[in-house]
């Protein structure tokens, strides 16, 4: 007879087989096609083969045995494993919080007070909501929604995001996390509508119709961390500016943010410093500083920091910049822990096409000799504009030193680095700035960690002076320090259930509230956040949606669907922000923007005078819009896992695979895999003709005011000409950015800080 050991060895009971059988029946009753008998026999045989078996080992055995059975024929075993894990969470929470585990969820108000007393939760929610309101909201918690989680989704949520006490004991449960997020994001709304807004937000989250950004998911309601995903800094070409920027990056990284850094204003190697010629070391030493910051300032103790650096393709240091992530060469010139991005004008791509010469400049010398900064210009139309005029002036000026290279040689170095390291990202600066709705007050030089954010940027300037009483006063003139506030629609659930019309307004309101609730240590970022009130509403689950609709990837039908769905999302998002502007006011920089003049709509919807866009454009013109930037499609690998769908707009890697983390390996299948969806899923990432992916992305990019984290998947045997053709097509189709080039020979770590 096997004895079951409980309470850390304090109790021993005979193995109760009928009780276990009843539990297995409860876990599997909704999945009649599963081979439950074989599963049960294996579990019981494993237990009875020993004299003693710990109770928590039985839980693990039930989960592991279920996971072993997951395959294309029986994907439902993931929900059986999830059921077992849920029961374990309920039991642990009930023990920590002292309530009957059969209730699943304990008293919500007590949870808030106990974790607030411990310092895990901020006192914010208890200060903003009355006890009666909290108890009223607790009634909407629906444990049945926990059954929507796959095992890996629940495991990811419970391990990383659910609040525990200071001893690491389970306290918070999944639906409580969702309710706390909803309460936090709606806490400053008018009290007459606040509780209803919390209910709507909880509805959106608990049904997995949407996800919030990773920092919001992790930190809402808690006493530490901020709510935004990413930040972008512009580094001034001064010692003070460079080191101040590094400090800002460190502080944001500490709080859980991913960072984009534009280095294009920094003088090149060999430039002069205070008239001393040839003494500048260029951008690489400052990249080394940032690399050290990324490694040494971890993100809330969970992982090293994530920083992407950007440089213009006309900068004299471009070759050493492109080599910085390679695995060979001088290690003193390598920054393996940074991600890289290249800022590319139309003229460069045209010159590559013509196999022409390209000229490299030192931005410091350009400012000194020409009296302007080359990076401050872009082509207003494709094929004409002020950048190419200024570039040509620089080429023809004999007082300006320059380096002539073949444009194709730079492109080759870009592609070599991409095939080895996945980067640099491509940032098509002219198209970005042409489509910038706030070009009236700024310029976009580069992007963020995952190239989906495109917002006005400028460097912060620092001056010191003496006062009459002998004190030193430091005055900072804040630049536009970009903040990314992200959230994503689960297309596979929201579109299929036809809830976009209800979902998008509450999602936009949640995002807008992040701006006012957030605590950002870098003050110029806080100011920029309020100045533009920028948000990034995105999507995930594209391949999942195609599979559910039976639309294969490499078809015109998939391209048309991308066009239709993203136009609908854009319309609803702009409409929701316009409604918020009537209620709360427009963002401060609205007047003169493309939103205000109508240019935004004319540029994207030439026939808008004859469509539903007309009324919306007039409403925006007359009443304003709440958010200066609205849409961005982020990578969202981790949050899409929680929601049980496919990541971002990407195709799946494999129909069956194992998700490997530091301490576990979990079998996973494509969501809703079956006879009906297999034909769509069988064309996985590296089997798809990437030109179809580019066409789809071009269709959706027209409706996205910012950009899209768009990966290209290639084999390691791809010919240089074929990869070049993909880049040329991406640029000519009007893509603003492209993210990783994912080669079969390179392993790329997923970005979790832009996950939404």
Secondary structure as GFF3:
##gff-version 3
##sequence-region A 1 756
A	DSSP	beta_strand	3	6	.	.	.	ID=ss1
A	DSSP	three_ten_helix	7	9	.	.	.	ID=ss2
A	DSSP	beta_strand	11	14	.	.	.	ID=ss3
A	DSSP	alpha_helix	17	28	.	.	.	ID=ss4
A	DSSP	alpha_helix	36	48	.	.	.	ID=ss5
A	DSSP	beta_strand	52	54	.	.	.	ID=ss6
A	DSSP	alpha_helix	55	68	.	.	.	ID=ss7
A	DSSP	alpha_helix	77	97	.	.	.	ID=ss8
A	DSSP	three_ten_helix	101	103	.	.	.	ID=ss9
A	DSSP	alpha_helix	108	117	.	.	.	ID=ss10
A	DSSP	alpha_helix	124	128	.	.	.	ID=ss11
A	DSSP	alpha_helix	131	138	.	.	.	ID=ss12
A	DSSP	three_ten_helix	143	148	.	.	.	ID=ss13
A	DSSP	alpha_helix	151	160	.	.	.	ID=ss14
A	DSSP	alpha_helix	174	185	.	.	.	ID=ss15
A	DSSP	alpha_helix	191	206	.	.	.	ID=ss16
A	DSSP	beta_strand	210	212	.	.	.	ID=ss17
A	DSSP	alpha_helix	214	219	.	.	.	ID=ss18
A	DSSP	beta_strand	230	234	.	.	.	ID=ss19
A	DSSP	alpha_helix	239	254	.	.	.	ID=ss20
A	DSSP	beta_strand	258	262	.	.	.	ID=ss21
A	DSSP	alpha_helix	284	296	.	.	.	ID=ss22
A	DSSP	beta_strand	307	312	.	.	.	ID=ss23
A	DSSP	alpha_helix	318	322	.	.	.	ID=ss24
A	DSSP	three_ten_helix	331	333	.	.	.	ID=ss25
A	DSSP	beta_strand	338	344	.	.	.	ID=ss26
A	DSSP	alpha_helix	346	354	.	.	.	ID=ss27
A	DSSP	beta_strand	357	360	.	.	.	ID=ss28
A	DSSP	alpha_helix	363	370	.	.	.	ID=ss29
A	DSSP	three_ten_helix	374	376	.	.	.	ID=ss30
A	DSSP	alpha_helix	386	396	.	.	.	ID=ss31
A	DSSP	beta_strand	403	406	.	.	.	ID=ss32
A	DSSP	alpha_helix	407	421	.	.	.	ID=ss33
A	DSSP	beta_strand	425	428	.	.	.	ID=ss34
A	DSSP	alpha_helix	429	434	.	.	.	ID=ss35
A	DSSP	three_ten_helix	439	441	.	.	.	ID=ss36
A	DSSP	beta_strand	461	466	.	.	.	ID=ss37
A	DSSP	beta_strand	472	477	.	.	.	ID=ss38
A	DSSP	beta_strand	482	484	.	.	.	ID=ss39
A	DSSP	beta_strand	486	490	.	.	.	ID=ss40
A	DSSP	alpha_helix	491	494	.	.	.	ID=ss41
A	DSSP	alpha_helix	500	517	.	.	.	ID=ss42
A	DSSP	alpha_helix	523	532	.	.	.	ID=ss43
A	DSSP	beta_strand	536	540	.	.	.	ID=ss44
A	DSSP	alpha_helix	542	549	.	.	.	ID=ss45
A	DSSP	alpha_helix	556	584	.	.	.	ID=ss46
A	DSSP	alpha_helix	594	597	.	.	.	ID=ss47
A	DSSP	alpha_helix	599	604	.	.	.	ID=ss48
A	DSSP	three_ten_helix	608	610	.	.	.	ID=ss49
A	DSSP	alpha_helix	613	623	.	.	.	ID=ss50
A	DSSP	alpha_helix	637	642	.	.	.	ID=ss51
A	DSSP	beta_strand	656	660	.	.	.	ID=ss52
A	DSSP	beta_strand	665	669	.	.	.	ID=ss53
A	DSSP	alpha_helix	678	681	.	.	.	ID=ss54
A	DSSP	three_ten_helix	685	687	.	.	.	ID=ss55
A	DSSP	alpha_helix	690	701	.	.	.	ID=ss56
A	DSSP	beta_strand	712	714	.	.	.	ID=ss57
A	DSSP	alpha_helix	720	732	.	.	.	ID=ss58
A	DSSP	beta_strand	737	738	.	.	.	ID=ss59
A	DSSP	beta_strand	741	743	.	.	.	ID=ss60
###
